[in-house]
Amino acid sequence: MSENKTKFNAEEMKSIVQEVVTDVLKDAKYTHSEVVNWNGQIVDSCLKKLRATYKTYKFVVTCVILQKNGAGFYAGSSVYWDNANDGSSSYRFENDTMYAITNVFALSV
């Protein structure tokens, strides 16, 4: 991933996020006391990998980890940006005990 990309690619960013989230949560069972650690690992690793690949972008990465218990969840976002160069990508991880929703907002510099 040392190649410097200059054009936003949502699918590539989603692939990076999927790899990170799966690596952190692949065998995990929801444990309330671990959520802060998992969340930090996911956000930090995503930022490092994205920054190494896309040096001409700034990133906002969010991650929400929810216990799978039948409760509903809704989140929204709104942006004001350059539609030609900026973009976003989302990835939803799910296993038997939890969901993790990770969003990346990429802003060209």
MOPAC internal coordinates of N, CA, C and O (Angstrom, degrees):
PM7 1SCF
backbone

  N    0.0000 0     0.00 0     0.00 0    0    0    0
  C    1.4430 1     0.00 0     0.00 0    1    0    0
  C    1.5180 1   112.33 1     0.00 0    2    1    0
  O    1.2310 1   119.25 1  -156.96 1    3    2    1
  N    1.2772 1   119.04 1    23.04 1    3    2    1
  C    1.4515 1   121.28 1  -179.98 1    5    3    2
  C    1.5274 1   111.88 1   -79.02 1    6    5    3
  O    1.2310 1   120.17 1   168.23 1    7    6    5
  N    1.3127 1   117.27 1   -11.77 1    7    6    5
  C    1.4630 1   120.99 1   178.93 1    9    7    6
  C    1.5237 1   109.07 1   -67.10 1   10    9    7
  O    1.2310 1   120.16 1   -46.02 1   11   10    9
  N    1.3257 1   117.30 1   133.98 1   11   10    9
  C    1.4489 1   121.78 1  -179.70 1   13   11   10
  C    1.5224 1   109.99 1   -91.18 1   14   13   11
  O    1.2310 1   120.48 1   -68.73 1   15   14   13
  N    1.3129 1   116.70 1   111.27 1   15   14   13
  C    1.4599 1   122.02 1   178.57 1   17   15   14
  C    1.5189 1   108.60 1   -88.51 1   18   17   15
  O    1.2310 1   120.51 1   -38.64 1   19   18   17
  N    1.3181 1   116.63 1   141.36 1   19   18   17
  C    1.4613 1   120.37 1   180.00 1   21   19   18
  C    1.5221 1   112.64 1  -116.87 1   22   21   19
  O    1.2310 1   119.40 1   175.03 1   23   22   21
  N    1.3092 1   118.76 1    -4.97 1   23   22   21
  C    1.4624 1   122.59 1  -179.90 1   25   23   22
  C    1.5187 1   109.46 1  -117.49 1   26   25   23
  O    1.2310 1   120.53 1   -48.46 1   27   26   25
  N    1.3139 1   116.60 1   131.54 1   27   26   25
  C    1.4564 1   122.58 1   179.75 1   29   27   26
  C    1.5254 1   110.82 1   -60.73 1   30   29   27
  O    1.2310 1   120.57 1   -46.38 1   31   30   29
  N    1.3207 1   116.52 1   133.62 1   31   30   29
  C    1.4582 1   122.75 1   178.18 1   33   31   30
  C    1.5235 1   108.20 1  -136.38 1   34   33   31
  O    1.2310 1   120.40 1   -78.90 1   35   34   33
  N    1.3345 1   116.84 1   101.10 1   35   34   33
  C    1.4643 1   121.97 1  -174.81 1   37   35   34
  C    1.5214 1   112.45 1   -60.18 1   38   37   35
  O    1.2310 1   119.89 1   139.27 1   39   38   37
  N    1.3155 1   117.82 1   -40.73 1   39   38   37
  C    1.4662 1   120.45 1  -178.61 1   41   39   38
  C    1.5249 1   111.61 1   -67.29 1   42   41   39
  O    1.2310 1   120.48 1   140.82 1   43   42   41
  N    1.3170 1   116.68 1   -39.18 1   43   42   41
  C    1.4608 1   119.60 1   177.93 1   45   43   42
  C    1.5309 1   110.81 1   -66.21 1   46   45   43
  O    1.2310 1   120.69 1   138.73 1   47   46   45
  N    1.3233 1   116.29 1   -41.27 1   47   46   45
  C    1.4637 1   119.65 1   177.94 1   49   47   46
  C    1.5183 1   110.84 1   -64.74 1   50   49   47
  O    1.2310 1   120.46 1   139.61 1   51   50   49
  N    1.3311 1   116.72 1   -40.39 1   51   50   49
  C    1.4644 1   120.31 1   177.41 1   53   51   50
  C    1.5239 1   110.17 1   -61.81 1   54   53   51
  O    1.2310 1   120.05 1   140.43 1   55   54   53
  N    1.3088 1   117.51 1   -39.57 1   55   54   53
  C    1.4602 1   121.92 1   178.68 1   57   55   54
  C    1.5324 1   111.32 1   -63.14 1   58   57   55
  O    1.2310 1   120.25 1   138.89 1   59   58   57
  N    1.3240 1   117.12 1   -41.11 1   59   58   57
  C    1.4637 1   121.55 1   177.24 1   61   59   58
  C    1.5219 1   109.88 1   -62.44 1   62   61   59
  O    1.2310 1   120.45 1   132.91 1   63   62   61
  N    1.3269 1   116.74 1   -47.09 1   63   62   61
  C    1.4653 1   121.31 1  -179.74 1   65   63   62
  C    1.5228 1   110.56 1   -63.84 1   66   65   63
  O    1.2310 1   120.00 1   136.29 1   67   66   65
  N    1.3221 1   117.60 1   -43.71 1   67   66   65
  C    1.4652 1   121.53 1   179.07 1   69   67   66
  C    1.5285 1   110.74 1   -58.06 1   70   69   67
  O    1.2310 1   120.53 1   135.70 1   71   70   69
  N    1.3169 1   116.60 1   -44.30 1   71   70   69
  C    1.4663 1   120.90 1   179.47 1   73   71   70
  C    1.5324 1   111.10 1   -60.64 1   74   73   71
  O    1.2310 1   120.49 1   134.93 1   75   74   73
  N    1.3265 1   116.67 1   -45.07 1   75   74   73
  C    1.4671 1   121.10 1  -178.93 1   77   75   74
  C    1.5225 1   110.85 1   -65.74 1   78   77   75
  O    1.2310 1   120.17 1   129.34 1   79   78   77
  N    1.3279 1   117.28 1   -50.66 1   79   78   77
  C    1.4640 1   121.28 1  -176.79 1   81   79   78
  C    1.5207 1   110.66 1   -62.10 1   82   81   79
  O    1.2310 1   120.16 1   135.05 1   83   82   81
  N    1.3110 1   117.30 1   -44.95 1   83   82   81
  C    1.4636 1   121.14 1   179.56 1   85   83   82
  C    1.5208 1   110.80 1   -62.57 1   86   85   83
  O    1.2310 1   120.34 1   139.79 1   87   86   85
  N    1.3214 1   116.96 1   -40.21 1   87   86   85
  C    1.4610 1   120.42 1   178.93 1   89   87   86
  C    1.5320 1   111.42 1   -62.10 1   90   89   87
  O    1.2310 1   120.06 1   139.35 1   91   90   89
  N    1.3260 1   117.48 1   -40.65 1   91   90   89
  C    1.4664 1   121.55 1  -178.03 1   93   91   90
  C    1.5260 1   111.74 1   -76.00 1   94   93   91
  O    1.2310 1   119.75 1   139.65 1   95   94   93
  N    1.3355 1   118.08 1   -40.35 1   95   94   93
  C    1.4688 1   121.23 1  -169.88 1   97   95   94
  C    1.5201 1   115.56 1  -108.65 1   98   97   95
  O    1.2310 1   119.00 1  -178.78 1   99   98   97
  N    1.3206 1   119.51 1     1.22 1   99   98   97
  C    1.4701 1   121.67 1  -169.40 1  101   99   98
  C    1.5290 1   114.64 1   -52.18 1  102  101   99
  O    1.2310 1   119.33 1   137.79 1  103  102  101
  N    1.3198 1   118.87 1   -42.21 1  103  102  101
  C    1.4658 1   121.32 1  -178.05 1  105  103  102
  C    1.5208 1   112.69 1  -111.62 1  106  105  103
  O    1.2310 1   120.07 1  -168.58 1  107  106  105
  N    1.3197 1   117.46 1    11.42 1  107  106  105
  C    1.4631 1   121.29 1  -173.71 1  109  107  106
  C    1.5237 1   112.04 1   -81.56 1  110  109  107
  O    1.2310 1   121.48 1   -32.80 1  111  110  109
  N    1.3086 1   114.78 1   147.20 1  111  110  109
  C    1.4585 1   123.30 1   168.93 1  113  111  110
  C    1.5213 1   106.06 1  -110.33 1  114  113  111
  O    1.2310 1   120.49 1   -37.56 1  115  114  113
  N    1.3306 1   116.68 1   142.44 1  115  114  113
  C    1.4613 1   119.16 1  -176.90 1  117  115  114
  C    1.5228 1   110.56 1   -55.65 1  118  117  115
  O    1.2310 1   121.54 1   -56.12 1  119  118  117
  N    1.3210 1   114.65 1   123.88 1  119  118  117
  C    1.4579 1   122.77 1   176.10 1  121  119  118
  C    1.5225 1   106.19 1  -137.33 1  122  121  119
  O    1.2310 1   120.93 1   -65.89 1  123  122  121
  N    1.3203 1   115.83 1   114.11 1  123  122  121
  C    1.4643 1   120.94 1  -174.75 1  125  123  122
  C    1.5283 1   112.01 1   -51.04 1  126  125  123
  O    1.2310 1   120.01 1   138.24 1  127  126  125
  N    1.3080 1   117.59 1   -41.76 1  127  126  125
  C    1.4681 1   121.05 1  -176.66 1  129  127  126
  C    1.5319 1   113.08 1   -69.46 1  130  129  127
  O    1.2310 1   119.52 1   163.44 1  131  130  129
  N    1.3177 1   118.52 1   -16.56 1  131  130  129
  C    1.4694 1   121.93 1  -179.68 1  133  131  130
  C    1.5292 1   113.55 1   -95.28 1  134  133  131
  O    1.2310 1   120.14 1   166.62 1  135  134  133
  N    1.3187 1   117.35 1   -13.38 1  135  134  133
  C    1.4638 1   121.05 1  -173.72 1  137  135  134
  C    1.5276 1   112.05 1   -58.05 1  138  137  135
  O    1.2310 1   119.96 1   137.05 1  139  138  137
  N    1.3181 1   117.68 1   -42.95 1  139  138  137
  C    1.4690 1   120.58 1  -179.70 1  141  139  138
  C    1.5275 1   110.38 1   -61.42 1  142  141  139
  O    1.2310 1   120.11 1   136.74 1  143  142  141
  N    1.3289 1   117.40 1   -43.26 1  143  142  141
  C    1.4670 1   121.21 1   178.75 1  145  143  142
  C    1.5259 1   111.36 1   -64.37 1  146  145  143
  O    1.2310 1   120.28 1   132.08 1  147  146  145
  N    1.3256 1   117.08 1   -47.92 1  147  146  145
  C    1.4664 1   120.82 1   179.86 1  149  147  146
  C    1.5245 1   110.61 1   -59.29 1  150  149  147
  O    1.2310 1   121.26 1   133.88 1  151  150  149
  N    1.3318 1   115.20 1   -46.12 1  151  150  149
  C    1.4580 1   120.29 1  -178.27 1  153  151  150
  C    1.5228 1   110.62 1   -60.00 1  154  153  151
  O    1.2310 1   120.39 1   133.93 1  155  154  153
  N    1.3192 1   116.85 1   -46.07 1  155  154  153
  C    1.4624 1   120.97 1   178.70 1  157  155  154
  C    1.5149 1   112.53 1   -61.72 1  158  157  155
  O    1.2310 1   120.50 1   137.49 1  159  158  157
  N    1.3334 1   116.65 1   -42.51 1  159  158  157
  C    1.4677 1   120.76 1   178.56 1  161  159  158
  C    1.5218 1   111.08 1   -61.70 1  162  161  159
  O    1.2310 1   120.88 1   135.35 1  163  162  161
  N    1.3255 1   115.92 1   -44.65 1  163  162  161
  C    1.4684 1   120.97 1  -178.16 1  165  163  162
  C    1.5247 1   110.81 1   -63.71 1  166  165  163
  O    1.2310 1   120.34 1   128.89 1  167  166  165
  N    1.3199 1   116.96 1   -51.11 1  167  166  165
  C    1.4633 1   120.88 1  -177.09 1  169  167  166
  C    1.5295 1   110.73 1   -63.98 1  170  169  167
  O    1.2310 1   120.23 1   133.24 1  171  170  169
  N    1.3294 1   117.17 1   -46.76 1  171  170  169
  C    1.4704 1   120.14 1  -179.11 1  173  171  170
  C    1.5273 1   112.16 1   -63.76 1  174  173  171
  O    1.2310 1   120.20 1   134.90 1  175  174  173
  N    1.3240 1   117.22 1   -45.10 1  175  174  173
  C    1.4713 1   120.41 1  -179.24 1  177  175  174
  C    1.5220 1   111.70 1   -66.16 1  178  177  175
  O    1.2310 1   120.39 1   139.58 1  179  178  177
  N    1.3290 1   116.85 1   -40.42 1  179  178  177
  C    1.4698 1   119.74 1   176.96 1  181  179  178
  C    1.5219 1   110.44 1   -60.53 1  182  181  179
  O    1.2310 1   120.40 1   132.68 1  183  182  181
  N    1.3223 1   116.85 1   -47.32 1  183  182  181
  C    1.4631 1   120.00 1  -179.70 1  185  183  182
  C    1.5214 1   111.65 1   -60.13 1  186  185  183
  O    1.2310 1   119.93 1   136.03 1  187  186  185
  N    1.3188 1   117.73 1   -43.97 1  187  186  185
  C    1.4655 1   120.93 1  -179.61 1  189  187  186
  C    1.5257 1   111.54 1   -62.29 1  190  189  187
  O    1.2310 1   120.59 1   133.86 1  191  190  189
  N    1.3308 1   116.47 1   -46.14 1  191  190  189
  C    1.4688 1   119.56 1  -178.32 1  193  191  190
  C    1.5236 1   111.90 1   -69.28 1  194  193  191
  O    1.2310 1   120.31 1   138.64 1  195  194  193
  N    1.3122 1   117.01 1   -41.36 1  195  194  193
  C    1.4592 1   120.26 1   178.99 1  197  195  194
  C    1.5241 1   110.80 1   -65.67 1  198  197  195
  O    1.2310 1   120.65 1   136.85 1  199  198  197
  N    1.3101 1   116.37 1   -43.15 1  199  198  197
  C    1.4666 1   120.72 1  -179.52 1  201  199  198
  C    1.5293 1   111.32 1   -64.58 1  202  201  199
  O    1.2310 1   120.39 1   143.90 1  203  202  201
  N    1.3239 1   116.86 1   -36.10 1  203  202  201
  C    1.4668 1   120.38 1   178.64 1  205  203  202
  C    1.5233 1   111.56 1   -68.30 1  206  205  203
  O    1.2310 1   120.44 1   150.87 1  207  206  205
  N    1.3255 1   116.77 1   -29.13 1  207  206  205
  C    1.4580 1   121.56 1  -177.53 1  209  207  206
  C    1.5246 1   112.70 1   -90.42 1  210  209  207
  O    1.2310 1   120.42 1   140.70 1  211  210  209
  N    1.3203 1   116.80 1   -39.30 1  211  210  209
  C    1.4661 1   122.39 1  -175.92 1  213  211  210
  C    1.5281 1   109.49 1  -119.08 1  214  213  211
  O    1.2310 1   120.31 1   -94.28 1  215  214  213
  N    1.3112 1   117.02 1    85.72 1  215  214  213
  C    1.4643 1   121.28 1  -175.64 1  217  215  214
  C    1.5324 1   113.43 1   -74.92 1  218  217  215
  O    1.2310 1   119.91 1   163.06 1  219  218  217
  N    1.3137 1   117.78 1   -16.94 1  219  218  217
  C    1.4645 1   120.30 1  -178.66 1  221  219  218
  C    1.5270 1   112.28 1   -97.28 1  222  221  219
  O    1.2310 1   120.29 1  -161.60 1  223  222  221
  N    1.3261 1   117.05 1    18.40 1  223  222  221
  C    1.4600 1   122.04 1   179.60 1  225  223  222
  C    1.5203 1   110.84 1  -125.56 1  226  225  223
  O    1.2310 1   121.64 1   -28.35 1  227  226  225
  N    1.3216 1   114.46 1   151.65 1  227  226  225
  C    1.4586 1   121.87 1   165.97 1  229  227  226
  C    1.5217 1   105.29 1  -106.49 1  230  229  227
  O    1.2310 1   120.67 1   -30.66 1  231  230  229
  N    1.3289 1   116.32 1   149.34 1  231  230  229
  C    1.4591 1   120.65 1  -174.84 1  233  231  230
  C    1.5183 1   112.25 1  -126.94 1  234  233  231
  O    1.2310 1   121.74 1   -32.47 1  235  234  233
  N    1.3237 1   114.27 1   147.53 1  235  234  233
  C    1.4550 1   122.61 1   166.90 1  237  235  234
  C    1.5209 1   104.84 1  -120.36 1  238  237  235
  O    1.2310 1   120.35 1   -56.03 1  239  238  237
  N    1.3225 1   116.94 1   123.97 1  239  238  237
  C    1.4642 1   121.53 1   179.28 1  241  239  238
  C    1.5184 1   107.99 1  -121.59 1  242  241  239
  O    1.2310 1   120.76 1   -52.63 1  243  242  241
  N    1.3310 1   116.15 1   127.37 1  243  242  241
  C    1.4592 1   120.98 1   174.95 1  245  243  242
  C    1.5202 1   108.75 1  -121.75 1  246  245  243
  O    1.2310 1   121.10 1   -30.56 1  247  246  245
  N    1.3150 1   115.50 1   149.44 1  247  246  245
  C    1.4593 1   120.53 1   177.54 1  249  247  246
  C    1.5210 1   108.63 1  -143.20 1  250  249  247
  O    1.2310 1   120.80 1   -49.21 1  251  250  249
  N    1.3105 1   116.08 1   130.79 1  251  250  249
  C    1.4585 1   122.49 1   175.70 1  253  251  250
  C    1.5165 1   107.11 1  -120.35 1  254  253  251
  O    1.2310 1   120.66 1   -52.62 1  255  254  253
  N    1.3322 1   116.34 1   127.38 1  255  254  253
  C    1.4619 1   121.52 1   177.81 1  257  255  254
  C    1.5185 1   107.22 1  -114.81 1  258  257  255
  O    1.2310 1   121.02 1   -56.74 1  259  258  257
  N    1.3295 1   115.65 1   123.26 1  259  258  257
  C    1.4619 1   122.06 1  -175.54 1  261  259  258
  C    1.5168 1   110.99 1  -123.20 1  262  261  259
  O    1.2310 1   121.30 1   -40.77 1  263  262  261
  N    1.3206 1   115.11 1   139.23 1  263  262  261
  C    1.4592 1   119.35 1   173.70 1  265  263  262
  C    1.5265 1   108.46 1   -70.48 1  266  265  263
  O    1.2310 1   120.69 1   -41.22 1  267  266  265
  N    1.3071 1   116.29 1   138.78 1  267  266  265
  C    1.4605 1   121.50 1   179.23 1  269  267  266
  C    1.5299 1   107.32 1   -83.02 1  270  269  267
  O    1.2310 1   121.26 1   -79.73 1  271  270  269
  N    1.3440 1   115.20 1   100.27 1  271  270  269
  C    1.4615 1   119.48 1  -177.42 1  273  271  270
  C    1.5261 1   112.79 1  -138.77 1  274  273  271
  O    1.2310 1   120.37 1  -167.05 1  275  274  273
  N    1.3106 1   116.91 1    12.95 1  275  274  273
  C    1.4564 1   120.38 1   177.25 1  277  275  274
  C    1.5189 1   114.68 1    91.86 1  278  277  275
  O    1.2310 1   119.74 1   174.64 1  279  278  277
  N    1.3229 1   118.11 1    -5.36 1  279  278  277
  C    1.4582 1   120.82 1   179.35 1  281  279  278
  C    1.5264 1   109.78 1   -76.80 1  282  281  279
  O    1.2310 1   120.83 1   -29.85 1  283  282  281
  N    1.3012 1   116.02 1   150.15 1  283  282  281
  C    1.4545 1   120.71 1   178.23 1  285  283  282
  C    1.5162 1   111.61 1   -82.78 1  286  285  283
  O    1.2310 1   121.16 1   -18.02 1  287  286  285
  N    1.3237 1   115.39 1   161.98 1  287  286  285
  C    1.4618 1   121.06 1   177.99 1  289  287  286
  C    1.5158 1   107.95 1  -151.00 1  290  289  287
  O    1.2310 1   120.90 1   -45.13 1  291  290  289
  N    1.3199 1   115.89 1   134.87 1  291  290  289
  C    1.4553 1   121.07 1   175.91 1  293  291  290
  C    1.5231 1   108.49 1  -138.53 1  294  293  291
  O    1.2310 1   120.49 1   -41.98 1  295  294  293
  N    1.2950 1   116.66 1   138.02 1  295  294  293
  C    1.4656 1   121.48 1   175.59 1  297  295  294
  C    1.5196 1   107.90 1  -141.73 1  298  297  295
  O    1.2310 1   120.78 1   -31.17 1  299  298  297
  N    1.2894 1   116.11 1   148.83 1  299  298  297
  C    1.4549 1   120.90 1   177.80 1  301  299  298
  C    1.5159 1   110.10 1  -137.16 1  302  301  299
  O    1.2310 1   121.28 1   -15.62 1  303  302  301
  N    1.3107 1   115.16 1   164.38 1  303  302  301
  C    1.4637 1   119.78 1   176.25 1  305  303  302
  C    1.5219 1   108.36 1  -150.01 1  306  305  303
  O    1.2310 1   121.49 1   -22.40 1  307  306  305
  N    1.3020 1   114.76 1   157.60 1  307  306  305
  C    1.4508 1   121.24 1   177.35 1  309  307  306
  C    1.5215 1   107.54 1  -139.76 1  310  309  307
  O    1.2310 1   120.55 1   -37.28 1  311  310  309
  N    1.3127 1   116.55 1   142.72 1  311  310  309
  C    1.4622 1   120.02 1  -177.65 1  313  311  310
  C    1.5248 1   110.26 1  -135.56 1  314  313  311
  O    1.2310 1   121.32 1   -25.22 1  315  314  313
  N    1.3030 1   115.08 1   154.78 1  315  314  313
  C    1.4578 1   122.65 1   172.38 1  317  315  314
  C    1.5165 1   105.44 1  -126.85 1  318  317  315
  O    1.2310 1   120.61 1   -74.02 1  319  318  317
  N    1.3325 1   116.43 1   105.98 1  319  318  317
  C    1.4567 1   119.89 1  -173.16 1  321  319  318
  C    1.5089 1   111.53 1  -152.08 1  322  321  319
  O    1.2310 1   121.33 1     4.84 1  323  322  321
  N    1.3113 1   115.05 1  -175.16 1  323  322  321
  C    1.4571 1   123.11 1   178.85 1  325  323  322
  C    1.5306 1   108.14 1   -86.80 1  326  325  323
  O    1.2310 1   120.12 1   -75.16 1  327  326  325
  N    1.3145 1   117.38 1   104.84 1  327  326  325
  C    1.4677 1   121.06 1  -176.78 1  329  327  326
  C    1.5218 1   113.67 1   -60.37 1  330  329  327
  O    1.2310 1   119.83 1   154.57 1  331  330  329
  N    1.3153 1   117.92 1   -25.43 1  331  330  329
  C    1.4647 1   120.71 1  -178.43 1  333  331  330
  C    1.5242 1   112.53 1   -76.60 1  334  333  331
  O    1.2310 1   119.77 1   153.12 1  335  334  333
  N    1.3330 1   118.04 1   -26.88 1  335  334  333
  C    1.4622 1   120.39 1  -173.13 1  337  335  334
  C    1.5238 1   115.03 1  -122.19 1  338  337  335
  O    1.2310 1   119.81 1   153.17 1  339  338  337
  N    1.3098 1   117.97 1   -26.83 1  339  338  337
  C    1.4578 1   121.62 1  -178.05 1  341  339  338
  C    1.5221 1   109.84 1   -94.68 1  342  341  339
  O    1.2310 1   120.75 1   -13.82 1  343  342  341
  N    1.3186 1   116.17 1   166.18 1  343  342  341
  C    1.4552 1   118.59 1   178.25 1  345  343  342
  C    1.5107 1   112.26 1  -175.94 1  346  345  343
  O    1.2310 1   121.49 1     2.57 1  347  346  345
  N    1.3217 1   114.75 1  -177.43 1  347  346  345
  C    1.4578 1   120.09 1   179.85 1  349  347  346
  C    1.5197 1   109.73 1  -144.09 1  350  349  347
  O    1.2310 1   121.99 1   -17.59 1  351  350  349
  N    1.3097 1   113.80 1   162.41 1  351  350  349
  C    1.4538 1   120.97 1   178.94 1  353  351  350
  C    1.5202 1   107.86 1  -149.57 1  354  353  351
  O    1.2310 1   120.31 1   -34.90 1  355  354  353
  N    1.3234 1   117.01 1   145.10 1  355  354  353
  C    1.4643 1   122.04 1   179.90 1  357  355  354
  C    1.5150 1   110.26 1  -129.93 1  358  357  355
  O    1.2310 1   121.63 1   -29.82 1  359  358  357
  N    1.3227 1   114.48 1   150.18 1  359  358  357
  C    1.4640 1   120.80 1   176.14 1  361  359  358
  C    1.5213 1   108.69 1  -139.68 1  362  361  359
  O    1.2310 1   120.87 1   -48.17 1  363  362  361
  N    1.3361 1   115.94 1   131.83 1  363  362  361
  C    1.4622 1   121.17 1   177.25 1  365  363  362
  C    1.5139 1   109.64 1  -113.37 1  366  365  363
  O    1.2310 1   121.12 1   -59.86 1  367  366  365
  N    1.3200 1   115.46 1   120.14 1  367  366  365
  C    1.4624 1   123.21 1   176.10 1  369  367  366
  C    1.5234 1   107.38 1   -99.49 1  370  369  367
  O    1.2310 1   120.87 1   -37.00 1  371  370  369
  N    1.3308 1   115.95 1   143.00 1  371  370  369
  C    1.4652 1   120.09 1   178.08 1  373  371  370
  C    1.5174 1   109.17 1  -145.08 1  374  373  371
  O    1.2310 1   121.03 1   -43.35 1  375  374  373
  N    1.3344 1   115.64 1   136.65 1  375  374  373
  C    1.4602 1   120.68 1   168.34 1  377  375  374
  C    1.5257 1   107.88 1  -134.95 1  378  377  375
  O    1.2310 1   119.47 1    15.16 1  379  378  377
  N    1.3123 1   118.62 1  -164.84 1  379  378  377
  C    1.4649 1   121.33 1  -175.76 1  381  379  378
  C    1.5210 1   113.84 1   -66.45 1  382  381  379
  O    1.2310 1   119.70 1   156.89 1  383  382  381
  N    1.3315 1   118.17 1   -23.11 1  383  382  381
  C    1.4597 1   120.30 1  -172.33 1  385  383  382
  C    1.5214 1   115.31 1  -119.22 1  386  385  383
  O    1.2310 1   119.51 1   170.16 1  387  386  385
  N    1.3335 1   118.55 1    -9.84 1  387  386  385
  C    1.4683 1   118.65 1  -176.00 1  389  387  386
  C    1.5248 1   113.20 1  -158.30 1  390  389  387
  O    1.2310 1   122.70 1   -14.39 1  391  390  389
  N    1.3233 1   112.43 1   165.61 1  391  390  389
  C    1.4559 1   123.04 1   170.28 1  393  391  390
  C    1.5278 1   107.31 1  -120.33 1  394  393  391
  O    1.2310 1   120.32 1   -31.96 1  395  394  393
  N    1.3152 1   116.99 1   148.04 1  395  394  393
  C    1.4655 1   121.71 1   170.16 1  397  395  394
  C    1.5229 1   107.13 1  -134.17 1  398  397  395
  O    1.2310 1   120.83 1   -58.31 1  399  398  397
  N    1.3127 1   116.03 1   121.69 1  399  398  397
  C    1.4570 1   121.34 1   179.80 1  401  399  398
  C    1.5268 1   107.51 1  -112.08 1  402  401  399
  O    1.2310 1   120.86 1   -61.20 1  403  402  401
  N    1.3203 1   115.97 1   118.80 1  403  402  401
  C    1.4624 1   121.31 1  -177.31 1  405  403  402
  C    1.5231 1   109.03 1  -119.01 1  406  405  403
  O    1.2310 1   120.91 1   -50.76 1  407  406  405
  N    1.3174 1   115.87 1   129.24 1  407  406  405
  C    1.4611 1   122.69 1   179.61 1  409  407  406
  C    1.5188 1   110.05 1  -118.31 1  410  409  407
  O    1.2310 1   121.00 1   -39.44 1  411  410  409
  N    1.3241 1   115.70 1   140.56 1  411  410  409
  C    1.4603 1   121.94 1   175.53 1  413  411  410
  C    1.5221 1   107.66 1  -123.16 1  414  413  411
  O    1.2310 1   121.07 1   -50.86 1  415  414  413
  N    1.3207 1   115.56 1   129.14 1  415  414  413
  C    1.4519 1   122.31 1   172.58 1  417  415  414
  C    1.5196 1   106.47 1  -113.26 1  418  417  415
  O    1.2310 1   120.20 1   -57.47 1  419  418  417
  N    1.3242 1   117.22 1   122.53 1  419  418  417
  C    1.4592 1   122.66 1  -176.87 1  421  419  418
  C    1.5275 1   108.92 1  -110.78 1  422  421  419
  O    1.2310 1   120.86 1   -56.24 1  423  422  421
  N    1.3178 1   115.97 1   123.76 1  423  422  421
  C    1.4558 1   122.21 1  -176.59 1  425  423  422
  C    1.5204 1   109.42 1  -119.74 1  426  425  423
  O    1.2310 1   120.56 1   -61.98 1  427  426  425
  N    1.3253 1   116.53 1   118.02 1  427  426  425
  C    1.4663 1   119.64 1  -178.29 1  429  427  426
  C    1.5243 1   110.44 1   -69.24 1  430  429  427
  O    1.2310 1   121.82 1   -35.55 1  431  430  429
  N    1.3181 1   114.12 1   144.45 1  431  430  429
  C    1.4701 1   120.07 1  -178.18 1  433  431  430
  C    1.5131 1   108.91 1   -98.57 1  434  433  431
  O    1.2310 1   120.10 1   180.00 1  435  434  433

